[in-house]
Amino acid sequence: MNIHDLIKTRRSVFPAQYTEEPVSKGEINQLLEAANWAPTHKKTEPWRFKVLRDKKTEFADFLVESLKTKSEKPLSEFKQDKIRKKFNQSSAVIVICMQRDKKERIPEWEEISATAMAVQNMWLTATDLGIGSYWSSPRKLIPLASDYFNLTENERCLGFLYIGNYDTELLDGERSPVEEKVEWM
């Protein structure tokens, strides 16, 4: 598939759509290798990843228990089950982190953008391999990752990339015409 078609066919494939067939370690490594080739200003390479396979249930339990103790409102059973279910339905979960340049030579938004481009590379590679993926950035859960992973002072979590094999038909994408978003000068 050419790159233009690959970009146009990339979709969010959610954990509920995943089969029980595991994504291999080799395939996950291909995703990570693609991520490592994202553009990066001053070569800071700010992306950091924590790959959860055997520990994904433990991490989900940690998130639920942490949220229960830190929330002002009680955490419903439905919400607890929903968090756990996403992790358990996934073959693996890649925790997306960004390591800020210690010298702060470039603006933080550039390092966040570089990390997002690394995730896009993983997403496109997953699409090419026929693997489903979905980037979730739940604002209440992301800060809790720091406690579980002992992130460094300059490192922060940006979300979770759920991955899994799937056998469902994906919907065609829709976009409004690019002409509505471009002004030629």
C-alpha positions as CSV (number, residue, x, y, z in Angstrom):
1,M,0.0,0.0,0.0
2,N,1.4,3.4,-0.8
3,I,1.8,6.0,2.0
4,H,-1.1,8.2,0.9
5,D,-3.5,5.2,1.0
6,L,-2.0,4.1,4.3
7,I,-2.6,7.5,5.8
8,K,-6.2,7.5,4.5
9,T,-7.0,4.0,5.9
10,R,-5.6,4.5,9.4
11,R,-8.4,4.2,11.9
12,S,-8.9,4.0,15.6
13,V,-9.6,0.4,16.4
14,F,-10.9,0.0,19.9
15,P,-10.1,-2.7,22.4
16,A,-13.7,-4.0,22.2
17,Q,-12.9,-4.9,18.5
18,Y,-9.8,-6.9,19.3
19,T,-9.6,-10.7,19.0
20,E,-7.8,-12.9,21.5
21,E,-5.0,-13.5,19.0
22,P,-1.9,-11.8,20.5
23,V,0.2,-9.2,18.8
24,S,3.7,-10.7,18.7
25,K,6.7,-9.1,20.4
26,G,8.3,-8.8,16.9
27,E,5.3,-6.8,15.7
28,I,5.4,-4.6,18.7
29,N,9.1,-4.0,18.1
30,Q,8.3,-2.9,14.5
31,L,5.9,-0.3,15.9
32,L,8.5,0.9,18.4
33,E,11.2,1.1,15.7
34,A,8.9,3.1,13.4
35,A,8.3,5.5,16.4
36,N,12.0,6.0,16.8
37,W,12.3,7.5,13.4
38,A,9.9,10.4,14.1
39,P,11.2,13.9,13.4
40,T,12.7,15.6,16.4
41,H,14.1,19.1,16.7
42,K,17.7,19.3,18.0
43,K,17.6,15.4,18.1
44,T,16.1,15.4,21.6
45,E,14.2,12.2,20.8
46,P,11.7,12.8,23.6
47,W,9.5,9.8,23.2
48,R,9.6,7.1,25.9
49,F,7.4,4.0,25.9
50,K,6.5,1.4,28.6
51,V,5.1,-1.8,26.9
52,L,2.6,-3.6,29.1
53,R,1.8,-7.2,28.2
54,D,1.9,-9.4,31.3
55,K,1.5,-6.4,33.6
56,K,-1.4,-4.7,31.9
57,T,-4.0,-6.1,34.4
58,E,-1.8,-5.1,37.3
59,F,-1.5,-1.5,35.9
60,A,-5.3,-1.3,35.3
61,D,-5.9,-2.4,38.9
62,F,-3.4,0.2,40.1
63,L,-5.2,2.9,38.1
64,V,-8.6,1.9,39.5
65,E,-7.4,1.7,43.1
66,S,-5.6,5.0,42.8
67,L,-8.6,6.7,41.2
68,K,-10.8,5.3,44.0
69,T,-8.7,6.8,46.7
70,K,-8.0,10.2,45.0
71,S,-11.4,10.9,43.6
72,E,-13.8,13.2,45.4
73,K,-16.7,11.2,44.1
74,P,-17.0,7.4,44.5
75,L,-15.8,5.6,41.4
76,S,-18.7,3.6,40.0
77,E,-18.4,-0.2,39.3
78,F,-19.2,0.6,35.7
79,K,-16.2,3.0,35.4
80,Q,-13.9,0.5,37.2
81,D,-15.0,-2.3,34.9
82,K,-14.6,0.0,31.8
83,I,-11.0,0.8,32.7
84,R,-10.0,-2.8,33.4
85,K,-11.8,-4.1,30.3
86,K,-9.8,-1.8,27.9
87,F,-6.6,-3.1,29.3
88,N,-7.7,-6.8,29.4
89,Q,-9.1,-6.7,25.8
90,S,-5.8,-5.4,24.5
91,S,-3.0,-7.7,23.4
92,A,-0.6,-5.0,24.7
93,V,-0.8,-1.4,25.9
94,I,2.0,1.0,25.1
95,V,2.2,3.8,27.7
96,I,3.2,6.9,25.8
97,C,5.6,9.2,27.7
98,M,7.6,12.3,26.8
99,Q,11.0,13.0,28.3
100,R,11.6,16.8,28.3
101,D,15.1,17.9,27.2
102,K,16.9,18.8,30.5
103,K,18.4,21.9,28.9
104,E,15.0,23.0,27.6
105,R,16.6,24.0,24.3
106,I,13.3,23.8,22.5
107,P,9.7,24.6,23.5
108,E,7.9,21.9,25.3
109,W,5.2,21.8,22.6
110,E,7.8,20.7,20.1
111,E,8.7,17.7,22.2
112,I,5.1,16.8,22.7
113,S,4.6,17.2,18.9
114,A,7.6,14.9,18.2
115,T,6.2,12.3,20.6
116,A,2.8,12.6,18.8
117,M,4.6,12.0,15.5
118,A,6.3,9.0,17.0
119,V,2.8,7.7,17.9
120,Q,1.5,8.4,14.4
121,N,4.4,6.4,13.0
122,M,3.4,3.5,15.3
123,W,-0.2,3.9,14.2
124,L,0.6,3.9,10.5
125,T,2.9,0.8,11.0
126,A,0.1,-1.0,12.9
127,T,-2.3,-0.2,10.0
128,D,0.2,-1.6,7.5
129,L,0.6,-4.8,9.6
130,G,-3.2,-5.2,10.1
131,I,-3.0,-4.5,13.8
132,G,-5.6,-2.3,15.5
133,S,-4.6,0.6,17.7
134,Y,-6.2,3.4,19.7
135,W,-4.5,6.3,21.5
136,S,-6.4,7.2,24.7
137,S,-5.6,10.2,26.9
138,P,-7.9,10.0,29.9
139,R,-7.1,13.1,31.9
140,K,-7.8,11.5,35.3
141,L,-5.6,8.4,34.6
142,I,-2.6,9.9,32.9
143,P,-1.2,11.6,36.1
144,L,-1.4,8.3,38.0
145,A,1.1,6.7,35.6
146,S,3.9,8.7,37.2
147,D,3.4,6.9,40.5
148,Y,3.3,3.4,38.9
149,F,6.3,3.9,36.7
150,N,8.4,6.2,38.8
151,L,8.8,8.7,35.9
152,T,11.7,11.0,36.1
153,E,11.3,14.7,37.0
154,N,11.3,15.7,33.3
155,E,9.2,12.8,32.1
156,R,5.4,12.8,31.8
157,C,2.7,10.4,30.5
158,L,0.7,11.5,27.4
159,G,-1.6,8.5,27.2
160,F,-2.0,4.9,26.3
161,L,-1.8,3.2,22.9
162,Y,-4.0,0.1,23.1
163,I,-3.1,-2.5,20.4
164,G,-4.6,-5.8,19.3
165,N,-5.5,-7.9,16.4
166,Y,-9.0,-7.5,14.9
167,D,-11.2,-9.2,12.3
168,T,-14.0,-6.7,11.9
169,E,-14.6,-4.5,8.9
170,L,-13.6,-0.9,9.5
171,L,-15.6,2.1,8.4
172,D,-14.4,4.4,5.6
173,G,-13.0,7.7,6.9
174,E,-14.6,11.0,6.4
175,R,-13.0,14.4,6.2
176,S,-14.3,17.7,5.0
177,P,-12.6,19.0,1.9
178,V,-9.0,20.3,2.4
179,E,-10.0,23.5,0.5
180,E,-12.1,24.5,3.5
181,K,-9.0,24.6,5.6
182,V,-6.4,26.2,3.3
183,E,-5.9,29.8,2.3
184,W,-3.6,30.3,-0.7
185,M,-1.7,33.5,-0.5
